[in-house]
Amino acid sequence: MNIDRDIRMKKRVGIGTGTGIGSGSGSVSGSSSYHMNMNMHLHLHHVRPLKVGLLLIALAFILVMVKLLPQFRIAPQLNRNQPQIYSGKAKVAFLFLARHRLHLDFMWHHFFAGAKEPNFSIFIHSRPGFAYNQNTTTCTFFYGRQISDSIRVGWGEASMIEAERILLRKALEDPANQRFILVSDSCVPLYNFSYIYDYVMSSPKSFVDSFRDPKGERYNPKMAPAIPKDKWRKGSQWVTLIRKHAEIMAEDNTIFPVFKRLCKRRPPLPEHLRKLAHPTVVQKEHNCIPDEHYVQTLLSMRSLEDELECRTLTYTFWNQSKRKIDMEGWHPVTFKYADADVKLIEKIKGADHVYYPTEYRTEWCSCNGTPHPCFLFARKFTQGAAIRLLNHMNLDHNFKMVPVYQLGAMSLSNANVTSSESSLTRLVH
């Protein structure tokens, strides 16, 4: 009994029985245990700094990703069937892009004064610091409507898109704004407010001029895989958006950074090369105009093209220079005093479809399935041209835009025009 008790005691202190970690005498076994404990302590002494280093690296990586996350975050997909939360009287937001003054303010004053209900809101992006008041505009509706966080905008630069996004973000603060119309500073309305309001509100779709560009000359291969080439689209920047699409554009942090980095306008050629009939020098810089691709490509990337009327509501006439390198080629024609006659307005308002030669597609103009005139606005008009419209045509609140002696005898939306005047071809430029 004493022997068994001694054995148990020896096991408890780890010596003597030969049944410990090592074999042999108790002294050898105790020595082995001591050395192993020392080795483990030394191992842990070296491992701990390594773990601390790895932990610091992991924390640094997390901090970097948090910093960069906004640039790579994909905008949340909105529920296409999500009902509109706002249940009151919807408003149309007019978003003006201006350099500084709006020179056609007298025309717009007449337009907004004709609204039977104030179902509209106005936002103006102008150069930073410019204010609209009694000293800078004749349109009282423009007073104080400039946004405070405007930026410097360059033609053919991503800053144009950012200005549009700033306007949208400001307009989206009011839940009553359900339609968003981008308007240029040289644009005139072709109909009265009530007609335009009913037109855009009756359609559940956005009006976005969008088509495939078969040449793809402006597509930068470096955009892939963020923007695949088959999703690349082209069209007019003058869009009318439903609230869902306006939110997508305003919140986009995925496609816009790619455009800002890789879609840039090519610098103009030197004067001596522009005058050559057959230039032998070809510019190597990639040429891309962001505002003619961004909205279209963004909505294409979101698989929302079935929610679009693929046409713009703003008429623009492009001069068709035969010289590809001509700097005056493929710019919108400016209508002057002599051009602004009844015939011009009848032609614009009589158009009922647009042809896209690159897609062999005819876009018949309709609104919620009902045939309608294609255009509600037109550009580019000088002050003189707009004044002529006011002086020589009946521009009462019905905005008939027909000579006084014809008032009541005809409606331009149903005017008899030739087939060549009732259709327009959307030329790729």
N, C-alpha and C positions, 0 to 999 in steps of 0.2 A: 504493500500500500504506500509505504514511504517512497519506494522507487518510482511508482507511477506519479506520485505527487511531484517528485523532483523533475521528472520528464516534462510534466505539464508546465512547470515553472520555467524550465529551460526554453521550451517552445515560446513561452510568452515573451521572454527577453531576447529570443532569436539566436541562441547559441547551443552547441553541444550535441544535438541528437543526430546529425547527419541527414535530417529530413527538411532542412531549410532550403534556401534558394540555391545554395551550392552544396556539393557533397563534401565529405571529409569532416575534419574536426570543427568544433565550435568556433575556434579562433579564426579559421580560414573563412568560414561562412560569414562571420561578423565583419571581417575585413572586406569581403566582396560586396556586402550590402552597403558599406560605407563608401566604397569607390563608386558604386552605381549612383548613389544619391549625389555624390559630388559631380559626376558626369552630367546627370540630369540638370543640376543647378547651373553648370556652365553652359549647357545647351540652351536652357531658358534665357540665360543672360545674353546670348547672341540672337535668339529668336525675337525677343521683345522689341529691340530697335527696328528690326525688319518689319514687324507688324505695324509699328507706329508709322514707319515710312510709307507703307502701303495704304494705311488709313488716311494719311495726309494727301497722298496722290489721289485717292478716291474722292476726298472732300473737294480738292481743287477741280477735279473733273466735273463734279456735280455743280459747283459754282459757275464754271464756264458754260455748261449746258443751260443752266438757268438764265445766264446772260444772253445766250444766243437763241433761246427757245422762241421768242416772239418772231424771229425771222423765218422759222421753219414750221411754226404752228399752222395746221390746216384749219381754215375757218369751219366752224361747225355746220354740218348739213342741216338745213332747215326742213321741217316737215312740209312737203309740197301740199298736203291737204289740210294744213293748219289753218283754222278759221281766223279771220281778222279779229283781233282783240277789240279794236276801236269800233264802237257801234253808233257813234254820232254822225253828224254830217261831214262827209269826207272833203278834204281840200286838195287842190292841186298846187304843188310847190314849183314856182318858176325860179330856176337857178341860172343867173346871168353870169357869164364869163366876160369880163371887160378889162381893157387895159387901164383906163382911168374913168373918163366920162362916158356916159351912154348917150351918144349923139342923136339917137332916134327916140329919146325919152318922150317927146311930144306925141309920137305915135302910140307909145305904150300907155301914156296917161289917158288918151282917148279910149284905148282898149279896156283898161281896168275900170275906168269910170262907167263903162257900159255894163258892168257886172250887176245883175239884179240882186245877188247875194254875195257877201264877201267870202266866197268859198275858195280863196286862194291865199298863198303866202309868197313873199318875195325875199330872195337872198341874192346878194351881189358879191362876187369876188373881184376885187379891183386891186391895184397896187397897194402895198402896205402904207397906211397912213392917210389914204384918200377917203374923204367923207362925203356922203350925199346929203345935201341940205339945200336951202333956198338959194345959196350962192353957186351951187355946182350943178343943179338940175332943175328943169321946169316941171318935172313929174313929182307931185306931192306923194305919190305912192312909194317913191324911192327913198324918201327921207329916212335916214338912219338904218337903212336896210343892208349896208355893207357889213361884212363879217369882220371881226376884230383880229382873227388869226390868219389873215391872208399872207401869201408868199409871193416872191418874185417868180414870174412865169416866163419861160422861153419857148418860142414856137418850135415844135418838133422835139421837145424834151419831155422827160418824165414828169417834170414839174407841172405840166398841163394836167396830167392825170391826177396828181396830188391835189391840185386846186379843185378839181371836180369832186374828189373824195372829201375834201374839207367842207364843200358846200353840202354834200349829202349828209355828212355827219351832223352838221348844224340843223338841217331841215328835218332829220329823223328824230330830233329831240321833241318835236311836236307830234303826238300820236295821230292827230287829225290829218296830217299829210299822208296821203295814200298814193299819189302819183307825183312823179318827179320829172320835170322837163328841163333839159339843158338848152340854154338859149345863148346865141352869140350876140355880140354888141352891134352887129350889122343886120340883125334879123327883124322881119316885120311879120305880124300876124295876118292871115288871109281871111279869117272869119271872126265873128264876135266871140266874147268870152263864153257865153252860154253854149254855143255850138261846140267850141273846143272842149269845154268841160264835159259835156255829154259824150263827146266822141271818145275821149281817153278813159273816162270812167266806165263806159259801157263794155270795154274789153277787159278780160281778166289777164291779158298778156302784156308784156312789154313790147315797145316798138324799137327794135334794134336792127339797123342795117347790117347784115352779117352774111358773108359768103366765103367760100373757099378760094384761096389764092393759088391757082395751079402752078404758077411760076415759082412761088415761094422764095422770091429773091430777098425778101426782108426777113425771112426766118433765119435765125442764127442757130446753127447746129449745137452750139454750146448750151442752148436752153434745155436740151434733153438731159436727163429724163424728166425734169420738172415740168416741161411743156413739150409733149411729143408733137412732131410735125403734123400728124393727122388731126390735131386739135387746134392748129393755127388758123385763125380767121382774120378777115379784113372787113372794113366798113366805115361808115360815117361816125364821128364822135357825137353827133347831135341825136341823143337818144331820149326816149321817154320810158321810165322804169316804174314798175309796180314796187310796192314797198319791200317785198321779199328780196327782189333783185338789188334794190338800192342798199339794203342792209348787207348783202353779200359783197357788194363793191366797196362799201365803206369799211367793212371789217377785214377785208382781205389782207393777209400778211404772208401769203405764199407766192402768188403770181406776181404781184406788184414788185417785190424786191428783184425778181428775175428780170422784169422789164427795165427796171431802173439801172440794172447792171449791164444788160446785154442788148437792149433795144435803144439805139442811139442814132440820131440824124447824122448823115455823112456831111463833113464840111463842104462848102461850095467850092467849085473849081475856080482857079484863077481866071481873070477876065480874058486873057489871050486864048485860053483853051475853050471857053464858052463860045467864042466867036467862030470856032472852026466848024465847018460843015460836016466833016468826017473826022472827028478827033481820034488820034492814034494813041492817046494816053488814057488809060482806064484807071479810075481810082480804085485802090485796093481796099479802102475802108468799107466795112459793112454799113449799109444804109437801112434804117428802120425808123418809122414815125410812130411813136408809142400810142398816141391818141387815136390812131386809125386801126388799132389792133387789140387794145387792152380789154375793153368791155366784152367784145365779141369772143375773144379767146378765153377770158375768165368764165363766161357763162357756158362756153363749150366744154371747158375743163370740168365744170360742175354738172355736166349732162343735163342742161336746162334749155336746150335749143327748142324743145317741143313746147316751151312756154313763151315763145317769141313770135311776134309778127315780124318777119325778117325784112323790115324796111324802115326807113326813117320817115318822120313826119315833116322834115325840113327840106325844102327844095334847094338844090345848089346846081348851078350850071357850070360845068368844067370846060375850060378851053382846051382844045385837043391839038397841041403842038405836034408837028411831025418830027421835030428834032428832040430825041430823047434827052439830050443833054442841055436843052434850052431851059434856062432857069425860069423863064416865064411860062413854060409848059406845065400843064396839069396843076393849074391854080384856079380857084373859083373865080368866075367872071363877076365883076362888080357892076351892078346896074346903076346907071346915072340918070340924070333928069330926063334926057331924051328917050331912054329905054322904058321908063315906067308908064306905059300906056295900058289901055283896056285890053288890047290884044295879048300882051304879055301875061297879065293876070288871068285872063280866060284860059290861056294855054296851060298855065301852072295848075289852076283849079280844075281844069277839065281832065287831067291825067287820071286814068283809072287802073293802070298797071305799070310795073317796072320790069324790064327785061335784064337778066344777068347773063351776058354772053359766055362767061367763063364756066358757068354751070349749065348752060342751055336751059335756063329756068325762067319762067315768067311768074312773077309775084303779083297776083291780082289783089288789088287793094280792097280789103274788107275790114269790118270792125265787128267782132263777135259773130262772124258768119254772114253779115249783111254788107253788100257792096257799098263802098264809100269813096269819096275822093282821096287821092293818095296823100296830099300835103295840106298841113294846117299852117305852116310857116314858110317863109322864103328868105334867102340871103344870096348875095350881099348887096345891100342897098345903101346908097349915099344919102346924106341929108336932103339934097336936092330931089332925089327920086322919091323919097318919102313925103316931102312937101307937095310934090306933084300929085301923089296919090290922094292927099288930103284936099287939095285945092280943086282938082278936076274930076273927082269922083265923090259919090255920095257916101261919106264915111260916118253915117249916124251909128247908133248903137247896134243896128242890125249888121253893120259891117258888110254891106252888099258888095261894095267895090265895083259898081257898075255906073255908067253915066246916069245923071238924074233923069233924063227923058226916057230911059229904059227901066227905071225903077218900077217894080211890080209886074213888068212884062216878061221878065226872065229871071231865072235863078242860075247862077253860074255853076252850082253843083250839078245841074241837069242841062247845062248849055250844050247846044249842038256844035260840036267841033269836029274837025276832020280826024280820021284815024291816026294820022301821023302826029297830031297834036294831043291825042288822048292817051298816048303812051310815051314813056320815057325809057331810055336805055341807060342802065347803070354800067358805066364804063370803068374797067379796072385801070387804075393809074398807079 
